[in-house]
Amino acid sequence: VSTGETTLIADPEDPSVLGANLAVGARLLASAVAFLFMAFVFAFFYLRALNTNHAFRPPHTNTPVGFGVAVLACVLGSIAVFEVARRAFGDGREGPWRLGVLAAWLLGLAAVVVQVVEYFNLSFGAMTGGGLGSVFLGFTAVFGVFWLGAVYWIETMWAQSLRQPASAAGDVHAPSRLLRPDADSCSVFLYVMAVIELFAFVLLYLVK
Amino acid sequence: VESASVSVRRIRRGTPSAARQLLGSNVFWAVGLAIGGYALGHWIGARFGPHLRTQGETDSDDVAIFMGLFFATLGWVLGLGFLNYPLGRIIGRPPTLREREDHGPWRYFRLCTDHKVVAIQYLVAVLFFFFVAGLNAMFIRGELTSDNATFIQAGNYLTLVGLHGTMMLMMMSAGVLGPLGNYLVPLMIGSRRMAFPRIESLTMWLTVLAGFVLLSAILLGGFPTGWTGYAPLADQARAGIDAYIASFALIGISLALVGVNMIATVMTMRAPGMTWNRLPIFVWGMVTTSILAVLAAPVLLAALIMVVFDRAMATSFFVSSTGGSPFLWDELFWFFGHPEVYILALPGFGIVLEILPVFARKPLWGYRLAVASMFGVALLSFMVWQHHLFMSGINSNLRPFYMFSTELISIPTGLIFLNAMGTLWKARIRFTVPMLFALAFFFNFLIGGLSGVFLSDVTSDVVTHGSYFVMAHFHYTIMGGLVFALMGGIYYWLPKMTGFKLNEKLGKIHFWTMFIFFNLTFFPLFAAGMLGMPRRVSSYNADLHTLNVFVSISAFCLGASMLLFLGNLVWSIVLRRVPAESNPWHALSLEWQLPSPVPVYNFERIPTIHAGPYGYGLPERVPVADFGTRVIAGEGGTA
């Protein structure tokens, strides 16, 4: 049953508008995420400076550097491969783009898997890790959630490029024209995630 | 297709039947799935929680509750249809901006990507929770008619104070950005939409959920921390605090996303010719508020996540005995909390500076100064948070810096007053209801601001900290400031939003009763604070009894004045329904050049902007915008 009302519809906007939305939105989102992790960085230095009850780093709280390196490698590797793929896409090479995005996605997922495995191989528990253990668990878990968001973003581009090859884009309104600004915006977000992960690695694994 | 213009077409399209719409995603499904989600999450949490946590500071089943609240949130967004698009993207569906826009009341009960619908949803939700929180205030004042606990026990009194404070802060954070920002910013900058319409809608529905989750704290035994959630109390409190944490986290997410959306909209969606110098001052208010929301709300979210870890997994972020510190919460919370104060104040500045030139019939005096002042306030608001910790044992060497930076913030705030005075100077003022509220804003905010200088000063803060002096101060800034500005904004823009005139006489009665009883309620509380009456405690010195009875009676009258407002809304919009003119105030800004209520896609053609919106009384004024062939409604005539 329908009442047959008059509905207004707007013509599709030029993808450059959505591209600009995405570019600005991604930078703002990255800023917000950076401030969120600044809170964990602050917590690290604050609790370390106070060292209440000399329990910031109990003797048994040792974060496993090997796992840290593995997570870092997967995250940075994923971002690097994505960057290479993005440049290939910019050059109009769709094959390397798709392959690169797939590889970036898999590496990104691997980072999450390694992180989860690490949780089962810690020398301390949530209750016994002291201040450092708390910051470690909080920082890495929240990073994992946001990293999964980044991995999701990468996957959507891969899926879209399979479904709608960019080369098929004949007119300015084709959705595939959004892939480029989408990829550019995603890379901004990924760079910020890379910086955060580097911070996490230095603070949680290297600073004594 | 009936007709086609360059960019908006009218088509005849079947509207789904009511039964079909009921089966689709909507708020009824959302409620059902949220309740089901809570039950499922709670069951999973209860089953696996004990493996996560073997010992902690609380005896409540926090893992189960947090899992329940998480799954309830998932159910809520699933029921509303927010997961359809992201799931579609996983399988490669192309990106789109908006859902199909329909007419009719049904769109108010589901995901809708028309910014005007979202704004009205926001307004209804914010007003609902505002009245609930106001009712809490009435209970509080009722209890304080006696100097000892009577009908509310001490623990419940704390919960009541916490619910009132948290709900007011949460809802007022969204109070202007949500309803007025979402409605007006696209219209004022000549856009058809916000940059991210789905996110816009999501922020609204998360706000609604946050309000109900916070209310669920009552069912979980309440919480004793007030709106500030101080550790270690938050780590040790009963399960009600879990609802506080979840609701504040939802608001934090919502606030950050609103900010991202608002800034992106203003940066990328402005009409041709809408240069930065021509942006309405209200839009600048929204931009500066959004900057604060984007940068401050995530810090709150991180702090809340730490509390979740402490309560659910027994980590020790805030537990001194095991390497944490409760002061960490103070630092993180107030890093958010003080910018939050300006998240509440800056939109108020934007509203009143938008209203003043219209009713003074003069250009806004010192437009650039006003913009610079707003940015000055926003920047400084990140540098003052430790004044909340003057009495918490911070390093005494830090005190002078934070005292100085806090007092510094009064300079840009003072410049906003200068803008107002310059605009009103030698003006022929029309004392309409919006103008009265705008003028009252300055009166109240002046008292709030001046009392704030005393609190920023270490020596006087030592005396007044934790007393009703502080309480009176922030009510003068938040209620006397933001709520008065919001009321002015509602009276000013509601005819545009709804298409109906509000009753002027009822509006004036509402204003005068609200203004008089607001001041009679809160001004005496400065004295109560100076005489040593502490916050958050229902017992006080018997010498203060008469004063408190007077304040309570005034507060009840203040509450009654809000009922007048509600009555005016019902009378004007539901019962009388007198159509509003397109431009009843003869304003120049873009939103007033459109029909009331505004059509779905706002502008048939995107306008070209030729001038700023404050050319009142200028002989050489040019039309603000070129709308193509349409006749515009304002005193600018055709464009």
Interface residues (C-beta under 8 A of the other chain):
Chain A: V1 S2 T3 G4 E5 T6 T7 L8 I9 A10 D11 E13 V17 L18 A20 N21 V24 G25 L28 L29 S31 A32 V33 F35 L36 F37 M38 A39 F40 F42 A43 Y46 L47 L50 N51 T52 N53 A55 F56 R57 P58 A126 M127 T128 G129 G130 G131 L132 G133 S134 V135 L137 G138 A141 V142 Y152 E155 T156 A159 Q160 S161 L162 R163 Q164 P175 S176 L178 D182
Chain B: E2 V6 S7 V8 R9 R10 I11 R12 R13 G14 T15 P16 S17 R20 L52 R53 T54 Q55 G56 P86 R89 I90 I91 G92 R93 P94 P95 T96 L97 R100 E101 D102 H103 G104 R192 A195 F196 A256 G259 V260 N261 I263 A264 M267 T268 M269 V294 L295 A296 A297 P298 V299 L301 A302 A303 I305 M306 F309 D310 M313 A314 T315 S316 F317 S320 S321 T322 G323 G324 S325 F327 L328 E331 L332 F335 P599 V600 Y601
